[in-house]
Amino acid sequence: MATPEVQELVAAVQSLNLEVQNHKAANTALQQRMTERERPSTDLPSLPLVSGNFDGSPKRVKEFLDACNLHFSFRSQTFASDHAKVGFMITHMMGNALAWATPLVNQHDPVLQDYSTFKTLLQQTFLRTESTFLASEDLLDIRQGNSDLLTNISAFK
């Protein structure tokens, strides 16, 4: 059996140990608060894109990418990772663009982790080549006039 003096010393050591643990916890909390003050907040509310949501229109691809890049440059802390950039872009898609991106998200496609590859894929999907664009414009302007149908068809070959 321990003497009363030993029991008293054990109790004092336990009390000091508990006090040290409390100081460590308080120190950790203060360090965390100081780190948060030094670091710009990444919890800024999302700002709408000036260009609005991207619907997949070929005419709006460049505008959408430029608006996203501008957003990323002003909020570099928020968009420090490629995944954050791609996620932001997808949340600003609708219509055909969202229909294109949804399977990538559902399948956890690796392209979601690579902004450059995602941007290239988006451009390949939604940008029309100049000749395709011109042909579609010509088709919209088609008028048969005095020629027969076969003559008009051959004009587009």
Chimera marker file (.cmm) of the C-alpha trace (Angstrom):
<marker_set name="trace">
<marker id="1" x="0.000" y="0.000" z="0.000" r="1" g="1" b="0" radius="0.5"/>
<marker id="2" x="1.254" y="3.463" z="-0.880" r="1" g="1" b="0" radius="0.5"/>
<marker id="3" x="1.909" y="5.968" z="1.802" r="1" g="1" b="0" radius="0.5"/>
<marker id="4" x="-0.217" y="9.100" z="1.999" r="1" g="1" b="0" radius="0.5"/>
<marker id="5" x="2.693" y="11.161" z="0.723" r="1" g="1" b="0" radius="0.5"/>
<marker id="6" x="3.033" y="8.945" z="-2.382" r="1" g="1" b="0" radius="0.5"/>
<marker id="7" x="-0.716" y="9.067" z="-2.990" r="1" g="1" b="0" radius="0.5"/>
<marker id="8" x="-0.579" y="12.834" z="-2.707" r="1" g="1" b="0" radius="0.5"/>
<marker id="9" x="2.281" y="13.004" z="-5.233" r="1" g="1" b="0" radius="0.5"/>
<marker id="10" x="0.423" y="10.717" z="-7.677" r="1" g="1" b="0" radius="0.5"/>
<marker id="11" x="-2.679" y="12.917" z="-7.415" r="1" g="1" b="0" radius="0.5"/>
<marker id="12" x="-0.559" y="16.044" z="-7.991" r="1" g="1" b="0" radius="0.5"/>
<marker id="13" x="1.101" y="14.482" z="-11.060" r="1" g="1" b="0" radius="0.5"/>
<marker id="14" x="-2.296" y="13.462" z="-12.445" r="1" g="1" b="0" radius="0.5"/>
<marker id="15" x="-3.612" y="16.971" z="-11.878" r="1" g="1" b="0" radius="0.5"/>
<marker id="16" x="-0.592" y="18.502" z="-13.618" r="1" g="1" b="0" radius="0.5"/>
<marker id="17" x="-0.964" y="16.036" z="-16.499" r="1" g="1" b="0" radius="0.5"/>
<marker id="18" x="-4.606" y="17.045" z="-16.948" r="1" g="1" b="0" radius="0.5"/>
<marker id="19" x="-3.631" y="20.726" z="-16.867" r="1" g="1" b="0" radius="0.5"/>
<marker id="20" x="-0.931" y="20.137" z="-19.512" r="1" g="1" b="0" radius="0.5"/>
<marker id="21" x="-3.489" y="18.369" z="-21.750" r="1" g="1" b="0" radius="0.5"/>
<marker id="22" x="-5.883" y="21.308" z="-21.400" r="1" g="1" b="0" radius="0.5"/>
<marker id="23" x="-3.128" y="23.781" z="-22.334" r="1" g="1" b="0" radius="0.5"/>
<marker id="24" x="-2.190" y="21.676" z="-25.367" r="1" g="1" b="0" radius="0.5"/>
<marker id="25" x="-5.805" y="21.671" z="-26.566" r="1" g="1" b="0" radius="0.5"/>
<marker id="26" x="-6.078" y="25.436" z="-26.074" r="1" g="1" b="0" radius="0.5"/>
<marker id="27" x="-2.774" y="25.956" z="-27.902" r="1" g="1" b="0" radius="0.5"/>
<marker id="28" x="-3.941" y="23.831" z="-30.847" r="1" g="1" b="0" radius="0.5"/>
<marker id="29" x="-7.186" y="25.806" z="-31.057" r="1" g="1" b="0" radius="0.5"/>
<marker id="30" x="-5.270" y="29.112" z="-31.020" r="1" g="1" b="0" radius="0.5"/>
<marker id="31" x="-2.873" y="27.907" z="-33.714" r="1" g="1" b="0" radius="0.5"/>
<marker id="32" x="-5.813" y="26.887" z="-35.902" r="1" g="1" b="0" radius="0.5"/>
<marker id="33" x="-7.471" y="30.275" z="-35.460" r="1" g="1" b="0" radius="0.5"/>
<marker id="34" x="-4.228" y="32.074" z="-36.336" r="1" g="1" b="0" radius="0.5"/>
<marker id="35" x="-3.798" y="29.941" z="-39.466" r="1" g="1" b="0" radius="0.5"/>
<marker id="36" x="-7.351" y="30.759" z="-40.561" r="1" g="1" b="0" radius="0.5"/>
<marker id="37" x="-6.705" y="34.473" z="-40.088" r="1" g="1" b="0" radius="0.5"/>
<marker id="38" x="-3.511" y="34.358" z="-42.155" r="1" g="1" b="0" radius="0.5"/>
<marker id="39" x="-5.086" y="32.379" z="-44.977" r="1" g="1" b="0" radius="0.5"/>
<marker id="40" x="-7.675" y="34.041" z="-47.225" r="1" g="1" b="0" radius="0.5"/>
<marker id="41" x="-11.062" y="32.440" z="-46.867" r="1" g="1" b="0" radius="0.5"/>
<marker id="42" x="-11.887" y="29.756" z="-49.397" r="1" g="1" b="0" radius="0.5"/>
<marker id="43" x="-15.513" y="29.776" z="-48.346" r="1" g="1" b="0" radius="0.5"/>
<marker id="44" x="-16.386" y="32.809" z="-50.433" r="1" g="1" b="0" radius="0.5"/>
<marker id="45" x="-19.852" y="32.674" z="-51.927" r="1" g="1" b="0" radius="0.5"/>
<marker id="46" x="-19.899" y="31.636" z="-55.538" r="1" g="1" b="0" radius="0.5"/>
<marker id="47" x="-20.324" y="34.559" z="-57.868" r="1" g="1" b="0" radius="0.5"/>
<marker id="48" x="-22.439" y="34.168" z="-60.980" r="1" g="1" b="0" radius="0.5"/>
<marker id="49" x="-20.592" y="34.243" z="-64.252" r="1" g="1" b="0" radius="0.5"/>
<marker id="50" x="-21.100" y="37.460" z="-66.148" r="1" g="1" b="0" radius="0.5"/>
<marker id="51" x="-21.821" y="35.389" z="-69.230" r="1" g="1" b="0" radius="0.5"/>
<marker id="52" x="-24.400" y="33.258" z="-67.405" r="1" g="1" b="0" radius="0.5"/>
<marker id="53" x="-24.614" y="29.482" z="-67.612" r="1" g="1" b="0" radius="0.5"/>
<marker id="54" x="-23.190" y="27.670" z="-70.633" r="1" g="1" b="0" radius="0.5"/>
<marker id="55" x="-25.809" y="25.819" z="-72.695" r="1" g="1" b="0" radius="0.5"/>
<marker id="56" x="-23.471" y="24.196" z="-75.232" r="1" g="1" b="0" radius="0.5"/>
<marker id="57" x="-23.884" y="26.844" z="-77.902" r="1" g="1" b="0" radius="0.5"/>
<marker id="58" x="-20.783" y="26.856" z="-80.148" r="1" g="1" b="0" radius="0.5"/>
<marker id="59" x="-20.932" y="30.645" z="-80.271" r="1" g="1" b="0" radius="0.5"/>
<marker id="60" x="-20.582" y="30.829" z="-76.464" r="1" g="1" b="0" radius="0.5"/>
<marker id="61" x="-17.698" y="28.381" z="-75.853" r="1" g="1" b="0" radius="0.5"/>
<marker id="62" x="-14.954" y="31.014" z="-75.898" r="1" g="1" b="0" radius="0.5"/>
<marker id="63" x="-17.039" y="33.440" z="-73.858" r="1" g="1" b="0" radius="0.5"/>
<marker id="64" x="-17.712" y="30.759" z="-71.236" r="1" g="1" b="0" radius="0.5"/>
<marker id="65" x="-14.058" y="29.692" z="-71.001" r="1" g="1" b="0" radius="0.5"/>
<marker id="66" x="-12.888" y="33.307" z="-70.768" r="1" g="1" b="0" radius="0.5"/>
<marker id="67" x="-15.393" y="34.037" z="-67.983" r="1" g="1" b="0" radius="0.5"/>
<marker id="68" x="-14.302" y="30.923" z="-66.068" r="1" g="1" b="0" radius="0.5"/>
<marker id="69" x="-10.606" y="31.772" z="-66.431" r="1" g="1" b="0" radius="0.5"/>
<marker id="70" x="-11.264" y="35.289" z="-65.188" r="1" g="1" b="0" radius="0.5"/>
<marker id="71" x="-13.166" y="33.883" z="-62.219" r="1" g="1" b="0" radius="0.5"/>
<marker id="72" x="-10.312" y="31.448" z="-61.455" r="1" g="1" b="0" radius="0.5"/>
<marker id="73" x="-7.679" y="34.182" z="-61.606" r="1" g="1" b="0" radius="0.5"/>
<marker id="74" x="-9.527" y="36.386" z="-59.107" r="1" g="1" b="0" radius="0.5"/>
<marker id="75" x="-10.175" y="33.474" z="-56.742" r="1" g="1" b="0" radius="0.5"/>
<marker id="76" x="-6.968" y="31.487" z="-57.033" r="1" g="1" b="0" radius="0.5"/>
<marker id="77" x="-7.213" y="30.245" z="-53.427" r="1" g="1" b="0" radius="0.5"/>
<marker id="78" x="-10.701" y="28.865" z="-54.010" r="1" g="1" b="0" radius="0.5"/>
<marker id="79" x="-9.728" y="27.270" z="-57.314" r="1" g="1" b="0" radius="0.5"/>
<marker id="80" x="-6.295" y="25.942" z="-56.377" r="1" g="1" b="0" radius="0.5"/>
<marker id="81" x="-7.022" y="22.483" z="-57.810" r="1" g="1" b="0" radius="0.5"/>
<marker id="82" x="-8.059" y="21.379" z="-61.282" r="1" g="1" b="0" radius="0.5"/>
<marker id="83" x="-10.937" y="19.439" z="-59.728" r="1" g="1" b="0" radius="0.5"/>
<marker id="84" x="-12.339" y="22.651" z="-58.198" r="1" g="1" b="0" radius="0.5"/>
<marker id="85" x="-12.141" y="24.428" z="-61.568" r="1" g="1" b="0" radius="0.5"/>
<marker id="86" x="-13.873" y="21.615" z="-63.432" r="1" g="1" b="0" radius="0.5"/>
<marker id="87" x="-16.548" y="21.353" z="-60.739" r="1" g="1" b="0" radius="0.5"/>
<marker id="88" x="-17.225" y="25.082" z="-60.949" r="1" g="1" b="0" radius="0.5"/>
<marker id="89" x="-17.564" y="24.864" z="-64.728" r="1" g="1" b="0" radius="0.5"/>
<marker id="90" x="-20.020" y="21.967" z="-64.530" r="1" g="1" b="0" radius="0.5"/>
<marker id="91" x="-22.157" y="23.806" z="-61.982" r="1" g="1" b="0" radius="0.5"/>
<marker id="92" x="-22.424" y="26.618" z="-64.529" r="1" g="1" b="0" radius="0.5"/>
<marker id="93" x="-23.681" y="24.393" z="-67.337" r="1" g="1" b="0" radius="0.5"/>
<marker id="94" x="-27.206" y="23.728" z="-68.513" r="1" g="1" b="0" radius="0.5"/>
<marker id="95" x="-28.972" y="22.111" z="-71.469" r="1" g="1" b="0" radius="0.5"/>
<marker id="96" x="-26.729" y="20.237" z="-73.900" r="1" g="1" b="0" radius="0.5"/>
<marker id="97" x="-23.562" y="21.149" z="-71.992" r="1" g="1" b="0" radius="0.5"/>
<marker id="98" x="-24.916" y="19.711" z="-68.744" r="1" g="1" b="0" radius="0.5"/>
<marker id="99" x="-26.189" y="16.622" z="-70.569" r="1" g="1" b="0" radius="0.5"/>
<marker id="100" x="-22.644" y="16.142" z="-71.911" r="1" g="1" b="0" radius="0.5"/>
<marker id="101" x="-20.962" y="16.612" z="-68.506" r="1" g="1" b="0" radius="0.5"/>
<marker id="102" x="-23.363" y="14.519" z="-66.398" r="1" g="1" b="0" radius="0.5"/>
<marker id="103" x="-22.084" y="11.094" z="-67.562" r="1" g="1" b="0" radius="0.5"/>
<marker id="104" x="-18.515" y="12.226" z="-66.822" r="1" g="1" b="0" radius="0.5"/>
<marker id="105" x="-19.556" y="13.007" z="-63.256" r="1" g="1" b="0" radius="0.5"/>
<marker id="106" x="-21.623" y="9.832" z="-62.829" r="1" g="1" b="0" radius="0.5"/>
<marker id="107" x="-18.737" y="7.669" z="-64.066" r="1" g="1" b="0" radius="0.5"/>
<marker id="108" x="-16.125" y="9.550" z="-61.987" r="1" g="1" b="0" radius="0.5"/>
<marker id="109" x="-14.176" y="10.130" z="-65.198" r="1" g="1" b="0" radius="0.5"/>
<marker id="110" x="-10.505" y="11.043" z="-64.574" r="1" g="1" b="0" radius="0.5"/>
<marker id="111" x="-10.908" y="14.053" z="-66.873" r="1" g="1" b="0" radius="0.5"/>
<marker id="112" x="-12.692" y="15.743" z="-63.949" r="1" g="1" b="0" radius="0.5"/>
<marker id="113" x="-9.310" y="15.956" z="-62.197" r="1" g="1" b="0" radius="0.5"/>
<marker id="114" x="-7.536" y="17.660" z="-65.117" r="1" g="1" b="0" radius="0.5"/>
<marker id="115" x="-8.706" y="21.147" z="-66.064" r="1" g="1" b="0" radius="0.5"/>
<marker id="116" x="-6.645" y="21.381" z="-69.247" r="1" g="1" b="0" radius="0.5"/>
<marker id="117" x="-7.938" y="18.062" z="-70.598" r="1" g="1" b="0" radius="0.5"/>
<marker id="118" x="-11.519" y="18.903" z="-69.602" r="1" g="1" b="0" radius="0.5"/>
<marker id="119" x="-11.289" y="22.282" z="-71.352" r="1" g="1" b="0" radius="0.5"/>
<marker id="120" x="-9.887" y="20.660" z="-74.507" r="1" g="1" b="0" radius="0.5"/>
<marker id="121" x="-12.635" y="18.027" z="-74.499" r="1" g="1" b="0" radius="0.5"/>
<marker id="122" x="-15.281" y="20.717" z="-74.032" r="1" g="1" b="0" radius="0.5"/>
<marker id="123" x="-13.875" y="22.683" z="-76.972" r="1" g="1" b="0" radius="0.5"/>
<marker id="124" x="-13.715" y="19.588" z="-79.178" r="1" g="1" b="0" radius="0.5"/>
<marker id="125" x="-17.306" y="18.753" z="-78.308" r="1" g="1" b="0" radius="0.5"/>
<marker id="126" x="-18.937" y="22.149" z="-78.655" r="1" g="1" b="0" radius="0.5"/>
<marker id="127" x="-16.805" y="24.184" z="-81.043" r="1" g="1" b="0" radius="0.5"/>
<marker id="128" x="-17.765" y="23.704" z="-84.627" r="1" g="1" b="0" radius="0.5"/>
<marker id="129" x="-15.093" y="23.924" z="-87.279" r="1" g="1" b="0" radius="0.5"/>
<marker id="130" x="-15.406" y="26.953" z="-89.504" r="1" g="1" b="0" radius="0.5"/>
<marker id="131" x="-16.481" y="24.903" z="-92.538" r="1" g="1" b="0" radius="0.5"/>
<marker id="132" x="-19.163" y="23.071" z="-90.554" r="1" g="1" b="0" radius="0.5"/>
<marker id="133" x="-20.422" y="26.364" z="-89.185" r="1" g="1" b="0" radius="0.5"/>
<marker id="134" x="-20.514" y="27.963" z="-92.650" r="1" g="1" b="0" radius="0.5"/>
<marker id="135" x="-22.310" y="24.947" z="-94.135" r="1" g="1" b="0" radius="0.5"/>
<marker id="136" x="-24.968" y="25.064" z="-91.433" r="1" g="1" b="0" radius="0.5"/>
<marker id="137" x="-25.421" y="28.796" z="-92.025" r="1" g="1" b="0" radius="0.5"/>
<marker id="138" x="-25.789" y="28.120" z="-95.764" r="1" g="1" b="0" radius="0.5"/>
<marker id="139" x="-28.389" y="25.445" z="-95.094" r="1" g="1" b="0" radius="0.5"/>
<marker id="140" x="-30.406" y="27.912" z="-93.053" r="1" g="1" b="0" radius="0.5"/>
<marker id="141" x="-30.281" y="30.387" z="-95.940" r="1" g="1" b="0" radius="0.5"/>
<marker id="142" x="-31.198" y="27.871" z="-98.643" r="1" g="1" b="0" radius="0.5"/>
<marker id="143" x="-33.789" y="28.888" z="-101.158" r="1" g="1" b="0" radius="0.5"/>
<marker id="144" x="-34.661" y="26.735" z="-104.114" r="1" g="1" b="0" radius="0.5"/>
<marker id="145" x="-35.444" y="29.641" z="-106.391" r="1" g="1" b="0" radius="0.5"/>
<marker id="146" x="-35.755" y="28.654" z="-110.061" r="1" g="1" b="0" radius="0.5"/>
<marker id="147" x="-33.422" y="25.630" z="-109.816" r="1" g="1" b="0" radius="0.5"/>
<marker id="148" x="-34.556" y="22.107" z="-109.175" r="1" g="1" b="0" radius="0.5"/>
<marker id="149" x="-33.730" y="20.248" z="-105.954" r="1" g="1" b="0" radius="0.5"/>
<marker id="150" x="-30.818" y="18.213" z="-107.413" r="1" g="1" b="0" radius="0.5"/>
<marker id="151" x="-29.110" y="21.383" z="-108.671" r="1" g="1" b="0" radius="0.5"/>
<marker id="152" x="-29.368" y="22.941" z="-105.224" r="1" g="1" b="0" radius="0.5"/>
<marker id="153" x="-28.064" y="19.786" z="-103.531" r="1" g="1" b="0" radius="0.5"/>
<marker id="154" x="-25.051" y="19.654" z="-105.821" r="1" g="1" b="0" radius="0.5"/>
<marker id="155" x="-24.224" y="23.284" z="-104.952" r="1" g="1" b="0" radius="0.5"/>
<marker id="156" x="-23.443" y="22.155" z="-101.394" r="1" g="1" b="0" radius="0.5"/>
<marker id="157" x="-21.103" y="19.283" z="-102.341" r="1" g="1" b="0" radius="0.5"/>
<link id1="1" id2="2" r="1" g="1" b="0" radius="0.2"/>
<link id1="2" id2="3" r="1" g="1" b="0" radius="0.2"/>
<link id1="3" id2="4" r="1" g="1" b="0" radius="0.2"/>
<link id1="4" id2="5" r="1" g="1" b="0" radius="0.2"/>
<link id1="5" id2="6" r="1" g="1" b="0" radius="0.2"/>
<link id1="6" id2="7" r="1" g="1" b="0" radius="0.2"/>
<link id1="7" id2="8" r="1" g="1" b="0" radius="0.2"/>
<link id1="8" id2="9" r="1" g="1" b="0" radius="0.2"/>
<link id1="9" id2="10" r="1" g="1" b="0" radius="0.2"/>
<link id1="10" id2="11" r="1" g="1" b="0" radius="0.2"/>
<link id1="11" id2="12" r="1" g="1" b="0" radius="0.2"/>
<link id1="12" id2="13" r="1" g="1" b="0" radius="0.2"/>
<link id1="13" id2="14" r="1" g="1" b="0" radius="0.2"/>
<link id1="14" id2="15" r="1" g="1" b="0" radius="0.2"/>
<link id1="15" id2="16" r="1" g="1" b="0" radius="0.2"/>
<link id1="16" id2="17" r="1" g="1" b="0" radius="0.2"/>
<link id1="17" id2="18" r="1" g="1" b="0" radius="0.2"/>
<link id1="18" id2="19" r="1" g="1" b="0" radius="0.2"/>
<link id1="19" id2="20" r="1" g="1" b="0" radius="0.2"/>
<link id1="20" id2="21" r="1" g="1" b="0" radius="0.2"/>
<link id1="21" id2="22" r="1" g="1" b="0" radius="0.2"/>
<link id1="22" id2="23" r="1" g="1" b="0" radius="0.2"/>
<link id1="23" id2="24" r="1" g="1" b="0" radius="0.2"/>
<link id1="24" id2="25" r="1" g="1" b="0" radius="0.2"/>
<link id1="25" id2="26" r="1" g="1" b="0" radius="0.2"/>
<link id1="26" id2="27" r="1" g="1" b="0" radius="0.2"/>
<link id1="27" id2="28" r="1" g="1" b="0" radius="0.2"/>
<link id1="28" id2="29" r="1" g="1" b="0" radius="0.2"/>
<link id1="29" id2="30" r="1" g="1" b="0" radius="0.2"/>
<link id1="30" id2="31" r="1" g="1" b="0" radius="0.2"/>
<link id1="31" id2="32" r="1" g="1" b="0" radius="0.2"/>
<link id1="32" id2="33" r="1" g="1" b="0" radius="0.2"/>
<link id1="33" id2="34" r="1" g="1" b="0" radius="0.2"/>
<link id1="34" id2="35" r="1" g="1" b="0" radius="0.2"/>
<link id1="35" id2="36" r="1" g="1" b="0" radius="0.2"/>
<link id1="36" id2="37" r="1" g="1" b="0" radius="0.2"/>
<link id1="37" id2="38" r="1" g="1" b="0" radius="0.2"/>
<link id1="38" id2="39" r="1" g="1" b="0" radius="0.2"/>
<link id1="39" id2="40" r="1" g="1" b="0" radius="0.2"/>
<link id1="40" id2="41" r="1" g="1" b="0" radius="0.2"/>
<link id1="41" id2="42" r="1" g="1" b="0" radius="0.2"/>
<link id1="42" id2="43" r="1" g="1" b="0" radius="0.2"/>
<link id1="43" id2="44" r="1" g="1" b="0" radius="0.2"/>
<link id1="44" id2="45" r="1" g="1" b="0" radius="0.2"/>
<link id1="45" id2="46" r="1" g="1" b="0" radius="0.2"/>
<link id1="46" id2="47" r="1" g="1" b="0" radius="0.2"/>
<link id1="47" id2="48" r="1" g="1" b="0" radius="0.2"/>
<link id1="48" id2="49" r="1" g="1" b="0" radius="0.2"/>
<link id1="49" id2="50" r="1" g="1" b="0" radius="0.2"/>
<link id1="50" id2="51" r="1" g="1" b="0" radius="0.2"/>
<link id1="51" id2="52" r="1" g="1" b="0" radius="0.2"/>
<link id1="52" id2="53" r="1" g="1" b="0" radius="0.2"/>
<link id1="53" id2="54" r="1" g="1" b="0" radius="0.2"/>
<link id1="54" id2="55" r="1" g="1" b="0" radius="0.2"/>
<link id1="55" id2="56" r="1" g="1" b="0" radius="0.2"/>
<link id1="56" id2="57" r="1" g="1" b="0" radius="0.2"/>
<link id1="57" id2="58" r="1" g="1" b="0" radius="0.2"/>
<link id1="58" id2="59" r="1" g="1" b="0" radius="0.2"/>
<link id1="59" id2="60" r="1" g="1" b="0" radius="0.2"/>
<link id1="60" id2="61" r="1" g="1" b="0" radius="0.2"/>
<link id1="61" id2="62" r="1" g="1" b="0" radius="0.2"/>
<link id1="62" id2="63" r="1" g="1" b="0" radius="0.2"/>
<link id1="63" id2="64" r="1" g="1" b="0" radius="0.2"/>
<link id1="64" id2="65" r="1" g="1" b="0" radius="0.2"/>
<link id1="65" id2="66" r="1" g="1" b="0" radius="0.2"/>
<link id1="66" id2="67" r="1" g="1" b="0" radius="0.2"/>
<link id1="67" id2="68" r="1" g="1" b="0" radius="0.2"/>
<link id1="68" id2="69" r="1" g="1" b="0" radius="0.2"/>
<link id1="69" id2="70" r="1" g="1" b="0" radius="0.2"/>
<link id1="70" id2="71" r="1" g="1" b="0" radius="0.2"/>
<link id1="71" id2="72" r="1" g="1" b="0" radius="0.2"/>
<link id1="72" id2="73" r="1" g="1" b="0" radius="0.2"/>
<link id1="73" id2="74" r="1" g="1" b="0" radius="0.2"/>
<link id1="74" id2="75" r="1" g="1" b="0" radius="0.2"/>
<link id1="75" id2="76" r="1" g="1" b="0" radius="0.2"/>
<link id1="76" id2="77" r="1" g="1" b="0" radius="0.2"/>
<link id1="77" id2="78" r="1" g="1" b="0" radius="0.2"/>
<link id1="78" id2="79" r="1" g="1" b="0" radius="0.2"/>
<link id1="79" id2="80" r="1" g="1" b="0" radius="0.2"/>
<link id1="80" id2="81" r="1" g="1" b="0" radius="0.2"/>
<link id1="81" id2="82" r="1" g="1" b="0" radius="0.2"/>
<link id1="82" id2="83" r="1" g="1" b="0" radius="0.2"/>
<link id1="83" id2="84" r="1" g="1" b="0" radius="0.2"/>
<link id1="84" id2="85" r="1" g="1" b="0" radius="0.2"/>
<link id1="85" id2="86" r="1" g="1" b="0" radius="0.2"/>
<link id1="86" id2="87" r="1" g="1" b="0" radius="0.2"/>
<link id1="87" id2="88" r="1" g="1" b="0" radius="0.2"/>
<link id1="88" id2="89" r="1" g="1" b="0" radius="0.2"/>
<link id1="89" id2="90" r="1" g="1" b="0" radius="0.2"/>
<link id1="90" id2="91" r="1" g="1" b="0" radius="0.2"/>
<link id1="91" id2="92" r="1" g="1" b="0" radius="0.2"/>
<link id1="92" id2="93" r="1" g="1" b="0" radius="0.2"/>
<link id1="93" id2="94" r="1" g="1" b="0" radius="0.2"/>
<link id1="94" id2="95" r="1" g="1" b="0" radius="0.2"/>
<link id1="95" id2="96" r="1" g="1" b="0" radius="0.2"/>
<link id1="96" id2="97" r="1" g="1" b="0" radius="0.2"/>
<link id1="97" id2="98" r="1" g="1" b="0" radius="0.2"/>
<link id1="98" id2="99" r="1" g="1" b="0" radius="0.2"/>
<link id1="99" id2="100" r="1" g="1" b="0" radius="0.2"/>
<link id1="100" id2="101" r="1" g="1" b="0" radius="0.2"/>
<link id1="101" id2="102" r="1" g="1" b="0" radius="0.2"/>
<link id1="102" id2="103" r="1" g="1" b="0" radius="0.2"/>
<link id1="103" id2="104" r="1" g="1" b="0" radius="0.2"/>
<link id1="104" id2="105" r="1" g="1" b="0" radius="0.2"/>
<link id1="105" id2="106" r="1" g="1" b="0" radius="0.2"/>
<link id1="106" id2="107" r="1" g="1" b="0" radius="0.2"/>
<link id1="107" id2="108" r="1" g="1" b="0" radius="0.2"/>
<link id1="108" id2="109" r="1" g="1" b="0" radius="0.2"/>
<link id1="109" id2="110" r="1" g="1" b="0" radius="0.2"/>
<link id1="110" id2="111" r="1" g="1" b="0" radius="0.2"/>
<link id1="111" id2="112" r="1" g="1" b="0" radius="0.2"/>
<link id1="112" id2="113" r="1" g="1" b="0" radius="0.2"/>
<link id1="113" id2="114" r="1" g="1" b="0" radius="0.2"/>
<link id1="114" id2="115" r="1" g="1" b="0" radius="0.2"/>
<link id1="115" id2="116" r="1" g="1" b="0" radius="0.2"/>
<link id1="116" id2="117" r="1" g="1" b="0" radius="0.2"/>
<link id1="117" id2="118" r="1" g="1" b="0" radius="0.2"/>
<link id1="118" id2="119" r="1" g="1" b="0" radius="0.2"/>
<link id1="119" id2="120" r="1" g="1" b="0" radius="0.2"/>
<link id1="120" id2="121" r="1" g="1" b="0" radius="0.2"/>
<link id1="121" id2="122" r="1" g="1" b="0" radius="0.2"/>
<link id1="122" id2="123" r="1" g="1" b="0" radius="0.2"/>
<link id1="123" id2="124" r="1" g="1" b="0" radius="0.2"/>
<link id1="124" id2="125" r="1" g="1" b="0" radius="0.2"/>
<link id1="125" id2="126" r="1" g="1" b="0" radius="0.2"/>
<link id1="126" id2="127" r="1" g="1" b="0" radius="0.2"/>
<link id1="127" id2="128" r="1" g="1" b="0" radius="0.2"/>
<link id1="128" id2="129" r="1" g="1" b="0" radius="0.2"/>
<link id1="129" id2="130" r="1" g="1" b="0" radius="0.2"/>
<link id1="130" id2="131" r="1" g="1" b="0" radius="0.2"/>
<link id1="131" id2="132" r="1" g="1" b="0" radius="0.2"/>
<link id1="132" id2="133" r="1" g="1" b="0" radius="0.2"/>
<link id1="133" id2="134" r="1" g="1" b="0" radius="0.2"/>
<link id1="134" id2="135" r="1" g="1" b="0" radius="0.2"/>
<link id1="135" id2="136" r="1" g="1" b="0" radius="0.2"/>
<link id1="136" id2="137" r="1" g="1" b="0" radius="0.2"/>
<link id1="137" id2="138" r="1" g="1" b="0" radius="0.2"/>
<link id1="138" id2="139" r="1" g="1" b="0" radius="0.2"/>
<link id1="139" id2="140" r="1" g="1" b="0" radius="0.2"/>
<link id1="140" id2="141" r="1" g="1" b="0" radius="0.2"/>
<link id1="141" id2="142" r="1" g="1" b="0" radius="0.2"/>
<link id1="142" id2="143" r="1" g="1" b="0" radius="0.2"/>
<link id1="143" id2="144" r="1" g="1" b="0" radius="0.2"/>
<link id1="144" id2="145" r="1" g="1" b="0" radius="0.2"/>
<link id1="145" id2="146" r="1" g="1" b="0" radius="0.2"/>
<link id1="146" id2="147" r="1" g="1" b="0" radius="0.2"/>
<link id1="147" id2="148" r="1" g="1" b="0" radius="0.2"/>
<link id1="148" id2="149" r="1" g="1" b="0" radius="0.2"/>
<link id1="149" id2="150" r="1" g="1" b="0" radius="0.2"/>
<link id1="150" id2="151" r="1" g="1" b="0" radius="0.2"/>
<link id1="151" id2="152" r="1" g="1" b="0" radius="0.2"/>
<link id1="152" id2="153" r="1" g="1" b="0" radius="0.2"/>
<link id1="153" id2="154" r="1" g="1" b="0" radius="0.2"/>
<link id1="154" id2="155" r="1" g="1" b="0" radius="0.2"/>
<link id1="155" id2="156" r="1" g="1" b="0" radius="0.2"/>
<link id1="156" id2="157" r="1" g="1" b="0" radius="0.2"/>
</marker_set>
